[in-house]
């Protein structure tokens, strides 16, 4: 079996809040949008969002709309300037949950959350 990760879709409650976070605050260009489904250009793997309501209507996956926190995984974005990026996001009202820290393996990492509570890691490249 030869699998390649092509995209990751986040199920969100508020499309406009997610667009504001990923497009306006993180600066990710929109690659494609069809109704409530939006893909962002992020490199080799596409990040997409779709509303929980739309996914339920289209796919009947049984998603709930009252998820208190989606913090069951994280999305990682690599940058050369973690502190500077974090400062820019903080100034725009993004919730910072972990300040920059250099890990034993040499990588600097910090964490913010998106409007639905997904952890977003802002980090330097490993190695």
N, C-alpha and C positions, 0 to 999 in steps of 0.2 A: 504494500500500500504506500502510495506517495502523495501525502497531503501537504498543501501549501496554504497558509492562512492568507486570505484575500481581504476579508472585511470583518469588522466587529460592529454589531448594531446594539445601541443602548436604547432600552425602552424608557420613555420619559413621560411625565405627566403634563408638562407645559412646554410645548414646542417653541414658543417665542422666547421663553427664558433660556432654553437650551441653545437656540440660535444665537441669542445675545452672548452667552458664555463662550461657545466654541468659535463662532464667527467673529464677533466683535471684540471680545476680551482676549481670547487666545490667538486670534488672527488667522484661523484656518479658512482657506478659500472654499466656497461651496463648489463641489464637483458636479452635483446633480441634485435636483429637487423635483419630486412628484408628490403633490399634495402634502401629506404629513411626513413623508419619507425624505430625509436629506442626507446626502453623502458629502463628506468633507475630504479635501485633498490633504493627505498626511504622509505621502511617500508610498512605499511598497504595499502597505496595508491601509485600506480605506476605513475611516471611522464614519459610522452612520448613526442617525437617530430616527426613531419613529415613536409616535405616541402609543401609550398602552391601549387607549381606546381604539385606535385604528388597527393595531395588531389583533386585538380581541375580535373586532368586526371582520377582518380579512382572514385570519388564521385560526381563530377559536382556540388559542393556546391556554385559556383560563387565567390570564394575568389579572391581578388585582390592581386597583387604582389607588389604594390606600397604603402603599408600602412606606413605612416610616423612615427607612434608610436603605439605600441600595449598596451599602458598603460591604459587599461580599467579594469584591475584586478591585483591581486598580488598573488604570490606564497610564502608561508612562510616556512622557515627552522628553526628549533629550535636548539640552541646550548647553552652550559653553558658559553661561552666566546664570547660575541658579539663583544667587542672592538678588541680582538685578531684575531677573524675570519675576521673582516672587514679590519684590517691592512694587513693580508695575502692576501686578495683579491685585495686590493688597490695596493700592491707591484707587483701584477701580471697584473696590468693594467685594472682591473675592474672599471667601472664607479660608483662611490659612489654618490647617490643623497640625502641621509639623514644620517647624523652622528648619532651614538648611543645616544639614549635619553631614560630616565626612565619615563615611563608613570605613571599617577596617580594611576593606578591599580597595579603598582609594576613591570611591565614587561619592559625589556630593548629591544628597537627595533632600527634597522637601515635599510636602503634601498640601494640596488644596482640595476642596470638594466642588462639584458642579451643583446646579440647582436641585438635582434629584438625590444628592448625597453620594454619588459615585466618587471614589477616591481618584484623584489625578496626581500622579507623581511627576514632579519637575526635577530632572536629574541630569548629571553629566554622563557622558558615555563611559562604559566600562572598558578599561584597557587602553 
